[in-house]
Amino acid sequence: MPEKRSEGFVAKQRFAFVLRLWLETEVSHATTGMVLRGSLELVEPKEVYYFSSFNQIPTLLQTITGWSNQSGPGPAGEEGKMET
């Protein structure tokens, strides 16, 4: 909800979401190991976005909320394709 202040009307945007992380066992010809997977779920409206790397979370949050951190560096490393 927007807040009212004596000097004027200030609108705040807040986003509620659930972050789920899990490890999967992946067996391929080259490697055998654990792979981190996860999902980010908006509470209202209910939408679920999947990711397979922590490096994808800032981009995913920007996609969902429109938020952009212009003052800081971007995520390190290459970003993979996000699954939705």
N, C-alpha and C positions, 0 to 999 in steps of 0.2 A: 504494500500500500504506500502511496506517496505520503510524505511527511509535510505537515504545515509548520512553518516557522514564522516568527514575528517579522523578519525582514523579507519574507516572500514565500513563494511556493517552491519547494524542492522535490523533484521526482526522483525516487530511487528504484532501481531495478534489482530484483533479487531472484536467483534461480535455485531451486531445490533439486538435487539429483542424488542418485544412489550409485556408488562406484563398487563394482564387483570384480574381484581378481581371482584367478584360479590357475593352477599348473596342470598341463597336459603332458603325457608321455608321447613323444613323437619318435617313431622308428622309420628311418629312411635308409637308402643305400649308403649314404655318406656318413650319417651320424645317428646316434641314439642318445636321447637326452630329454630334459624337461623344457617345455615351452610355456612362457607366460601368456595368458589370454585374459581378456577382460571385457566389461561392458560398462557403459555410462547410461543411466536411465533417468530421463527427466520425470519429475513427479507430476507436474501439471503443465502442459498436456503430456500424457504418458507416451513417451517415445523411447526406444532403446537403440543405442549406437554401439557397435562392437569395435574393438581395437586389438592389435596383436603386438604393440610396443608402447612403452611409456612415452617414447618420443612423439607418439600420435596424440596424446592427451591435450596439449595446448592447442593444436589445430582443431581437434574435435570440440573443445570448449568454445573456440572462436566460431565454429560453424553453428553450434547450438545457440549461443548467447549473443553473438555479434561483437563480443568483447575482443579487444586487441591491445596487447601490451607493446606499445610503440617505444617505451623507454628502455626496455631491456633486450638482451639477445634472444634469438629464437632457440628452438630446441636443438640440442647437439645431435649430430649424426643424420643419416638419411631417414626420411619418413617413408613408410610403406603405404600402400593403398588401404584406406579404411573400408571396412565392411559395414553396410547399414542394413 
